[in-house]
């Protein structure tokens, strides 16, 4: 899975688990922040054995960058 695909998956998981009345722009921004927290926790766990996990660490750093630059207009389900 590419970093972009993983970023999209995490945002969508967070967003789809919100109550329907929150699934607007504010909910999407909240989902994005939750996805960033998830990635930060994953990176923190991987850092404990950084010598063994350097490829995964790099992957999740790229996932984090993709989440940070994600824009609501790219998510058709949300904008409908």
N, C-alpha and C positions, 0 to 999 in steps of 0.2 A: 504494500500500500504506500503510495507516495505521501510526502508530508502534507500536500494540499488535500488529498483525499482523507487523511486522518484528521486534519483540522476541521474539514467539513463534517465528518462523522461525529466528532466530539461536540461541535456546536449544535448540530441537529439533535443529538441525544439529549443534551441539556435543555434545548428549546422544547422538544416534544414532550418532556416530562413536566412542563409547567402547566398550571391551570390555563384553560382556553382564554380566560379574560386577561391574562398577562401576555398573551402571544402577539404582541405588537412590537413597536420599536424598542420600548423599554425592556420588554421581555427578551428580545433578541440581544440587546446589549448585556443584559444580565446573563444570558446563556453564554455569551462570548467570554465574560469574566469568569464564569464557572469553569469553562473549558481551559482557560489560562491557569486557573488554580490547579486543575487536574494535571496539566502538563508540568507545572512547577513541582508538584508533589512527585510525579514520575521521575523528573530530572533529579530531584533530591535523593530519591531512593537509588537511582542508577549511579550517582556519584560515590556511594559508599564503596563500590568496587569499580571505580572509574577505569582502571587499567584493563578490566575485563569487558566493560560495557561501552567503550569509546564510540563504536559505530551507532549504538542505540542512543547515546547521549547526543551525538551530532544529528541523528534523525529527529529526536524530540526538540532540539533547538530550532530546527527548520519548521517543525510543526508549530511551535510557538510563534515564529515569525509569520507563518501563514494565518494563524488565528488573529494576530495583531493587525494584519492588513486586510482582514476579511471585511466586506462591506455588505450591508443588508440588501442592497440592490441586486446582489448576485444570488440571492436566495429566493427563487420564484415562489415557493410555497408560502413564505412569510409575507411577501408583498401582494399576494392575491387577496 
